[in-house]
């Protein structure tokens, strides 16, 4: 999952800030997942900024 340098950085970080690796990985994974879900949520309008002055049915 991680190469040698990434694992070394993770171990150093966790020792320095006294957190468990499993807790850190779980939080990082869930943060990424929830941010993606939030970004990709369905919306009422197809485009990000609806234009109220556009004719109905016109795209």
C-alpha positions as CSV (number, residue, x, y, z in Angstrom):
1,X,0.0,0.0,0.0
2,X,2.8,2.4,0.9
3,X,6.4,2.5,-0.4
4,X,9.3,2.5,2.0
5,X,9.7,6.3,2.1
6,X,6.0,6.9,2.6
7,X,5.9,4.3,5.4
8,X,8.9,6.0,7.0
9,X,7.2,9.4,6.8
10,X,4.0,8.0,8.3
11,X,5.9,6.3,11.2
12,X,7.8,9.4,11.9
13,X,4.7,11.6,11.9
14,X,2.8,9.2,14.2
15,X,5.6,9.0,16.7
16,X,6.2,12.7,16.7
17,X,2.5,13.6,17.3
18,X,1.7,10.5,19.3
19,X,-1.2,9.1,17.3
20,X,-1.8,5.6,16.1
21,X,-1.2,4.7,12.5
22,X,-4.6,3.0,12.2
23,X,-6.4,6.1,13.6
24,X,-4.5,8.4,11.2
25,X,-5.2,6.2,8.2
26,X,-8.9,5.8,9.1
27,X,-9.3,9.6,9.5
28,X,-7.5,10.4,6.3
29,X,-9.5,7.8,4.3
30,X,-12.8,9.0,5.7
31,X,-12.0,12.7,5.1
32,X,-11.2,11.9,1.5
33,X,-14.3,9.8,1.0
34,X,-16.6,12.4,2.6
35,X,-15.1,15.3,0.7
36,X,-15.6,13.4,-2.6
37,X,-19.2,12.5,-1.7
38,X,-19.8,16.2,-0.8
39,X,-18.3,17.3,-4.1
40,X,-20.2,14.8,-6.2
41,X,-23.6,15.2,-4.6
42,X,-26.6,15.4,-6.9
43,X,-28.1,18.8,-7.4
44,X,-31.4,20.2,-8.6
45,X,-29.8,22.0,-11.5
46,X,-27.4,20.5,-14.1
47,X,-25.0,23.4,-14.1
48,X,-23.4,25.0,-11.0
49,X,-25.0,28.4,-11.4
50,X,-28.6,28.4,-12.8
51,X,-29.5,31.4,-14.9
52,X,-33.0,32.7,-14.1
53,X,-33.1,34.8,-17.2
54,X,-32.8,31.9,-19.6
55,X,-35.9,30.7,-21.3
56,X,-37.5,27.5,-19.9
57,X,-36.3,24.4,-21.7
58,X,-33.4,26.3,-23.3
59,X,-29.9,25.0,-22.5
